[in-house]
Amino acid sequence: MRKHFTEGFEHIAAVENILEAWREFLPGKSARRDVQEFRLRLMDNILSLHTDLVSGTYRHGGYEAFNISDPKPRNIHKACVRDRLLHHAIYRVLYPFFDRTFIADSFSCRNGKGTHAAMNRFRQFGSMASGNDTRTCWVLKCDIRKFFASIDHETLIGIIRQYVDDERSLDLLRRVVDSFSSTRPGVGLPLGNLTSQLFVNIYMNEFDRFVKHRLRARHYIRYADDFVIFSTNREWLEIILPELSIFLQNCLKLQLHPDKVSIETLASGVDFLGWVHFPDHRVLRAATKRRMIKRVAEHPSIETLRSYKGLLTHGNARKLSQKYLSDVGLALFRDWL
């Protein structure tokens, strides 16, 4: 039996909630012109947003598009400050409820989770599935094709409706969801919205529950659109692969990326979240290493150095750190002196 969201629309639209959302939204953005302009008449803007929400006259604005490399090219869509503030207000109220409905081994965009926790869980599951490396462990690794751009709005709202009874809350969420489309109307979520992070986890929680409860996969990890399943039985992984694909297509209107599906032994190394994982260690993916070396050469700053040194502490990369980062750090230190 599913839990039901009970706080209701009034908690999202409350002035106090919007004020708290502003405090959470502001860090790191206070120097931006659009944020400064919004801040000049902060209370007027907050009260105006509250009034529009309560009266039902709120309308989501458009988006500013720009590209980034993260590391592959991505198209980001940024809403105006007023709409982004609303996203934070929605997120503050909905996230604590929905997070309790998610499985423990969903790691993307969740408090206390993240990539490092996912990698540690990968190591733990590898050890458990292989009996501490006493038997061959196979890993099914998959990636969903054009993940954010393929989220179906009606399917998403239908899933949310199973948890949220309040029609005013549902109407507001639909306005946010329908404010953006990618390839065709009614499909796609913008990468720039905070709410998108929550929405895709709500969406994929249906898949997580299917894998855990219907297929009974004991050792399953998902991070955004990447997921892995461990087993000592390769044939079982081959059997469930079509079932995974059918569920994604029929229930969520998503497709596995045909070039990013593999079944490999853990001993041969499994590429997951930027690292190649083995039973007793992990090494940095070759493409990640090349990108690191290039970025350090192009932007040899203390901040960049610290960032990559921190990254390398999460795997077997001591020699790599000494070879490529120590000399740069020494040079920067001499310049600083």
C-alpha positions in Angstrom: 0.0 0.0 0.0 1.4 3.4 -1.1 1.9 6.3 1.4 0.0 9.4 0.7 1.2 13.0 0.8 -0.9 14.8 3.4 0.6 18.3 3.8 -1.3 19.8 0.9 -1.1 22.8 -1.4 -1.2 25.4 1.4 2.2 24.3 2.7 3.8 24.8 -0.7 2.2 28.2 -1.2 2.8 29.5 2.3 4.8 32.7 2.6 7.0 31.1 5.2 7.9 28.2 2.9 8.7 30.6 0.0 10.9 32.6 2.3 12.8 29.5 3.4 13.0 28.4 -0.2 14.6 31.8 -1.0 17.3 31.3 1.7 18.1 27.9 0.2 18.1 29.2 -3.4 20.3 32.3 -2.8 23.8 30.8 -1.9 26.2 31.0 -4.8 23.8 33.2 -6.9 23.7 36.5 -5.1 26.1 38.2 -7.6 23.9 37.4 -10.6 22.0 40.3 -12.1 18.6 38.6 -12.3 18.9 37.5 -8.7 19.9 41.0 -7.6 17.0 42.5 -9.4 14.6 40.1 -7.8 16.1 40.8 -4.4 15.6 44.6 -4.7 11.8 44.0 -4.2 12.1 40.7 -2.4 9.0 40.8 -0.2 6.9 42.3 -2.9 8.0 39.5 -5.3 7.4 36.8 -2.7 4.0 38.1 -1.8 3.1 38.4 -5.5 4.1 34.7 -6.1 2.1 33.7 -3.0 -1.0 35.6 -4.2 -0.8 34.1 -7.7 -0.4 30.6 -6.3 -3.3 31.0 -3.9 -5.6 32.6 -6.5 -4.7 29.9 -9.1 -3.4 32.6 -11.5 0.2 31.4 -11.4 1.7 30.7 -14.9 5.2 29.3 -15.4 7.4 31.4 -17.7 9.8 30.3 -20.4 13.4 29.1 -20.4 16.8 30.4 -21.3 18.8 27.7 -23.1 22.6 27.2 -23.0 25.1 24.4 -23.5 27.7 22.9 -21.1 30.2 20.0 -21.3 29.7 17.7 -18.3 31.8 16.0 -19.8 29.6 15.3 -22.8 27.6 18.2 -24.3 24.3 18.9 -22.5 21.6 21.4 -23.2 20.5 23.2 -20.1 17.3 25.2 -19.8 17.2 27.8 -17.0 13.9 29.3 -15.8 13.5 32.9 -14.4 14.3 33.6 -10.7 10.6 33.6 -9.8 9.9 30.2 -11.3 13.1 28.7 -9.8 12.1 30.0 -6.4 8.8 28.2 -6.8 10.8 25.0 -7.7 12.6 25.3 -4.4 9.4 25.9 -2.5 7.9 22.8 -4.1 11.0 20.7 -3.5 11.2 21.7 0.2 7.7 20.2 0.8 7.7 17.3 -1.5 11.2 15.9 -1.2 11.1 14.7 2.4 7.9 12.8 1.7 8.9 11.2 -1.6 12.4 10.4 -0.4 10.9 8.0 2.2 9.2 6.1 -0.7 12.4 5.5 -2.6 14.5 2.3 -2.3 17.7 2.5 -0.4 19.9 1.8 -3.4 18.8 4.7 -5.5 21.6 7.2 -5.2 21.1 10.2 -7.5 20.1 13.6 -6.1 19.3 12.4 -2.6 20.5 13.7 0.8 23.2 11.4 2.2 23.6 9.5 -1.1 25.6 10.6 -4.2 28.3 9.0 -6.4 30.7 8.1 -3.7 28.0 6.3 -1.7 26.9 4.5 -4.9 30.5 3.3 -5.6 30.9 2.1 -2.0 27.6 0.2 -2.4 28.9 -1.3 -5.7 32.0 -2.6 -3.8 29.8 -4.1 -1.1 27.4 -5.8 -3.5 30.3 -7.1 -5.5 31.7 -8.7 -2.3 28.3 -10.1 -1.3 27.3 -11.5 -4.7 30.7 -13.1 -5.2 30.9 -14.6 -1.7 34.0 -12.5 -1.0 35.4 -13.4 -4.5 34.9 -17.1 -4.1 32.6 -17.4 -7.1 32.2 -15.7 -10.4 30.1 -12.6 -10.2 28.4 -11.2 -13.3 27.2 -7.6 -13.6 24.4 -6.4 -15.9 25.0 -2.7 -16.7 22.5 -0.6 -18.5 21.9 3.0 -19.5 18.6 4.7 -20.5 18.6 6.5 -23.8 18.0 10.3 -23.7 16.7 10.0 -20.2 15.5 13.5 -19.3 14.3 14.2 -22.8 12.1 11.1 -22.8 10.1 11.6 -19.6 6.4 11.4 -20.5 4.4 14.1 -18.7 1.1 12.2 -18.5 2.9 9.1 -17.1 4.7 11.2 -14.5 1.6 13.0 -13.4 -0.2 9.6 -13.2 2.5 8.3 -10.9 2.4 11.4 -8.7 -1.4 11.1 -8.5 -1.0 7.7 -6.8 0.7 9.6 -3.9 -0.9 13.1 -4.0 -4.7 13.5 -3.6 -4.8 17.2 -3.4 -6.0 18.6 -6.8 -4.5 22.1 -6.2 -1.1 20.5 -5.6 -1.5 18.3 -8.7 -2.5 21.3 -10.8 0.6 23.2 -9.7 2.9 20.3 -10.4 1.3 19.8 -13.8 2.0 23.5 -14.6 5.7 23.0 -13.8 6.0 19.7 -15.7 4.2 21.1 -18.7 6.3 24.2 -18.8 8.9 22.4 -20.9 8.9 19.9 -23.7 11.9 18.5 -25.6 11.3 16.5 -28.8 7.5 16.9 -28.8 4.8 18.3 -26.6 4.2 16.5 -23.4 7.6 14.8 -23.3 10.9 15.8 -21.6 12.1 17.6 -18.5 14.6 20.5 -18.3 18.0 19.6 -16.9 18.1 23.0 -15.2 15.1 22.6 -12.8 15.6 21.5 -9.2 12.2 19.9 -9.5 13.4 17.7 -12.4 15.8 15.9 -10.1 12.9 14.9 -7.8 10.5 14.1 -10.7 12.9 11.7 -12.4 13.4 9.8 -9.1 9.7 9.6 -8.6 9.4 8.3 -12.2 12.2 5.8 -11.9 11.0 4.6 -8.5 8.4 2.6 -10.4 11.2 0.8 -12.2 13.2 0.4 -8.9 10.2 -1.3 -7.3 9.7 -3.6 -10.3 13.3 -4.7 -10.2 13.4 -5.2 -6.4 9.9 -6.7 -5.8 8.9 -8.3 -9.1 12.2 -9.5 -10.4 13.6 -9.9 -6.9 17.0 -8.6 -7.7 18.8 -8.5 -4.4 21.9 -6.6 -5.6 20.7 -3.6 -7.7 22.0 0.0 -7.8 20.7 2.9 -9.8 22.2 6.3 -10.2 20.0 8.5 -12.4 19.7 6.6 -15.7 22.6 4.2 -15.0 21.9 0.9 -13.2 23.7 -2.3 -12.4 22.5 -5.8 -11.2 24.8 -8.3 -9.7 24.4 -12.1 -10.0 26.3 -15.3 -10.1 23.9 -16.6 -12.7 24.6 -15.0 -16.1 21.6 -16.8 -17.7 19.2 -15.2 -15.2 20.6 -11.7 -16.2 20.1 -12.6 -19.8 16.5 -13.7 -19.0 15.5 -10.5 -17.1 17.1 -8.1 -19.6 14.1 -8.3 -22.0 11.8 -7.9 -19.0 13.6 -4.7 -18.0 13.3 -3.3 -21.5 9.6 -4.2 -21.8 8.7 -2.6 -18.4 10.6 0.6 -19.3 9.0 0.8 -22.7 5.4 -0.1 -21.7 5.1 1.5 -18.3 7.5 4.5 -18.5 7.9 5.0 -22.3 11.7 4.8 -22.0 14.3 2.8 -23.9 17.6 1.2 -23.0 20.5 2.6 -24.9 21.4 -0.2 -27.3 25.2 0.6 -27.2 25.3 0.8 -23.4 24.1 -2.6 -22.3 26.6 -5.2 -21.1 27.0 -8.3 -19.0 30.6 -8.6 -17.7 32.4 -10.4 -14.9 33.4 -8.2 -12.0 36.9 -9.6 -12.2 37.2 -8.2 -15.8 36.3 -4.7 -14.6 33.0 -2.9 -14.8 32.8 0.7 -15.9 30.4 2.6 -13.6 30.2 6.3 -12.6 33.5 7.3 -14.0 35.5 4.4 -12.5 36.4 0.9 -13.6 35.5 -1.4 -10.6 37.3 -4.7 -9.8 36.6 -7.0 -6.8 39.3 -5.4 -4.6 39.9 -2.0 -6.1 38.8 0.6 -8.7 40.7 2.7 -11.2 39.8 5.9 -12.9 38.2 5.5 -16.3 40.6 6.3 -19.2 38.3 9.0 -20.6 38.0 10.6 -17.1 41.8 10.6 -16.7 42.3 12.3 -20.0 39.7 14.9 -19.2 41.3 15.5 -15.8 44.8 16.0 -17.3 43.5 18.3 -20.0 41.5 20.4 -17.5 44.5 20.7 -15.0 46.7 21.8 -17.9 44.2 24.4 -19.1 43.1 25.7 -15.7 45.9 25.0 -13.3 44.2 26.6 -10.2 44.2 25.6 -6.6 40.5 25.0 -6.8 40.8 22.6 -9.8 43.7 20.8 -8.1 41.8 20.3 -4.9 38.8 19.0 -6.7 40.7 16.4 -8.6 42.8 15.4 -5.7 39.6 14.8 -3.8 38.2 12.7 -6.6 41.3 10.5 -6.8 41.1 9.6 -3.1 38.0 7.5 -3.9 40.0 4.9 -5.8 43.4 3.4 -6.5 45.0 6.5 -8.0 47.9 7.5 -5.8 50.5 7.2 -8.5 48.2 9.1 -10.9 47.8 11.9 -8.4 51.5 12.1 -7.8 52.4 12.1 -11.5 49.9 14.7 -12.8 48.8 16.8 -9.8 51.8 17.1 -7.4 54.0 19.0 -9.9 51.2 21.4 -10.7 50.5 22.0 -7.0 54.2 22.7 -6.3 54.3 25.2 -9.2 51.2 26.9 -7.9 52.6 27.1 -4.4 55.8 28.6 -5.7 53.8 31.2 -7.7 51.8 32.0 -4.6 55.0 32.6 -2.6 
